[in-house]
Amino acid sequence: MTTTNEFFNEVAFAEPIAPKRKVTGSEAVILSLLAEGVDTMFGYPGGAIMPVYDALYNYQDQLKHILVRHEQGAVHAAQGFARVRNEVGVCMATSGPGATNLITGIADAMIDSTPLVCITGQVAEHLLGTDAFQETDILGISMPVTKWNYQVTKAADIPGAIAKAFYLAKSGRPGPVVIDITKNAQFEEVDFEYKKCTGVRSYRPAKKPEYTSLEDAAKLINEAKKPYLLAGHGVLLSGAQELLKEFINKTDIPVASTLLGLSAFDASHPNYVGMLGMHGNYAPNVKTNECDLLIGLGMRFDDRVTGDVSKYAKQAKVIHIEIDPAEIDKIIKADVPIIADASRALEGLIPLVEKRSHSEWIAEFREGDRLEKEKVLDGEFSANTEKVKMAEVVNKLSEMTEGKAIVVTDVGQHQMIGSRYYKFTETDSNVTSGGLGTMGFALPAAIGAKLGQMKREVVAIIGDGGFQMTPQELGTIMQYDIPVKILILNNSFLGMVRQWQQMFFEKRYSFTEMSNPDFIKLADSYSIPAERVTEREQLEEGLQKMIDAKGSFLLEVVVEKETNVFPMIPTGASVSDVLLEAPKA
Ligand SMILES: Cc1ncc(C[n+]2csc(CCOP(=O)(O)OP(=O)(O)O)c2C)c(N)n1
């Protein structure tokens, strides 16, 4: 473990921004958060963090604390908040079970590069290692799923540790950080003074690209006949949305989005070709194996995007622009690696690239879209089934909100349908659990997203399975009157798993059918207005009620039980083999 001296020697701090005064370690925690500009945090108290909660009591008008109903809710809410604000999300929990309940969300934030500072209480220093009440080695447990974690045992170290935590969480490739504070450190006194962290010696995230690599990339871009750009979460994280538009308007390159990159590029732009991946659109997947230049921008060639890597874009030169050097050549070998944030790389590239037109190449994508429309969309949107289909609901929602809502999706069929059919026209609007695929994410993440962007409409789209993983957060919505809209697409199945069972396990529906509670009564018990739509004719009216509601609203739509999500790249297949329908038996 790092000792105090090593810790401070490593870190560069700015000038003090808070005057020196004597406070308890607990008050120092709150003052440090305020010095970092935190106005909202999420948490759940308990014995080992009680002194910090006590200190918070006096600062309630400056630092809004949202009491969730389960620590997993706190961390997902902090993620939702961070994602729509592009700021660090903050959550807090007690030691032991409180801290371990944060782990799923921390792992989720790690893989989806979401900046978080998670503060946990810990037993007093003299009890460490004794299996004391509610003691758990949260540093050991969280080590593989945090960017950094640190245990503070002395009040004097609190401001420095929190400053370093914020710096590490948001710099370079963002991620979650855990600061574990022993109870004695919370009680002790400290001469409080806050200095923001400006750098850590052993950690030098690249920001600025090498000029020669930009020149090499520009040469490939200028020469390419069929260039193709894949936009990922890094575009949003580095605030490169406008630069990307400028770059595309100049080069006329078609742009596809990863799941987490959605809303970084306006879906109504003529160069937008759709979503990549296992359940992405048809053309964006197939064209990967036909382009002559592939530009990965702030994305990491996840296996859901690449399918079989041995058959992935073999014909293409690859430019990979990515802030995390560990991602370069990890899955796809780059001809031109550019280690930089998306924003800096585009800034450098725009003057070097020539004005081009690629209309014929883009028309090839439209041909793929036509095929997808014929084989998938026409069926998805037509009223040819008894119950309404998920696609109809999302399509209607997208139309009725003009693509302007923040959409928070859970995990499953509805996530893929929601991501593909919601036509995002505003940036920072897509909040989903991509890398970890955490069911139960959406309800608490929507709470965070709404509190992060109060002026925007926030709609959580959730399956009946995922909703039942964190339904207790209805209590949080009730207590703080958070106007989140909840859209449950109820197929009485763990739909995505059922789809796989149907396609790959001979329809053996092993433990995927669900008897559900009455969601309307459940919402009612939390004083949340709710309605159920069972017929197609009621859909528009139901959605309108939900949209018009001033406060929170739960709309349950009973959807077709056994519809499948296509296109689909079966596990291990190539992007060229994306299926538009189930293979005939
Ligand atoms: C915590 C967790 N457990 C299990 C899974 C595996 N899983 C992925 S999708 C899915 C089914 C989701 O069902 P539901 O929430 O009803 O949504 P639907 O697919 O029907 O839209 C399951 C069980 C998961 N992603 N996360």
The ligand as an ORCA input file, in Angstrom:
! r2SCAN-3c Opt
* xyz 1 1
  C     -27.371     -8.506    -13.502
  C     -27.591     -9.296    -14.747
  N     -27.977    -10.590    -14.666
  C     -28.174    -11.314    -15.787
  C     -27.981    -10.777    -17.016
  C     -28.181    -11.608    -18.279
  N     -29.241    -11.036    -19.110
  C     -29.008    -10.254    -20.182
  S     -30.381     -9.727    -20.935
  C     -31.355    -10.569    -19.865
  C     -32.851    -10.550    -19.994
  C     -33.423     -9.208    -19.736
  O     -34.811     -9.339    -19.600
  P     -35.747     -8.099    -19.442
  O     -35.190     -7.164    -18.437
  O     -37.124     -8.542    -19.205
  O     -35.600     -7.368    -20.844
  P     -35.985     -7.899    -22.325
  O     -34.784     -8.631    -22.865
  O     -37.181     -8.782    -22.200
  O     -36.232     -6.653    -23.081
  C     -30.575    -11.259    -18.921
  C     -31.113    -12.138    -17.873
  C     -27.541     -9.425    -17.058
  N     -27.272     -8.810    -18.186
  N     -27.380     -8.706    -15.918
*
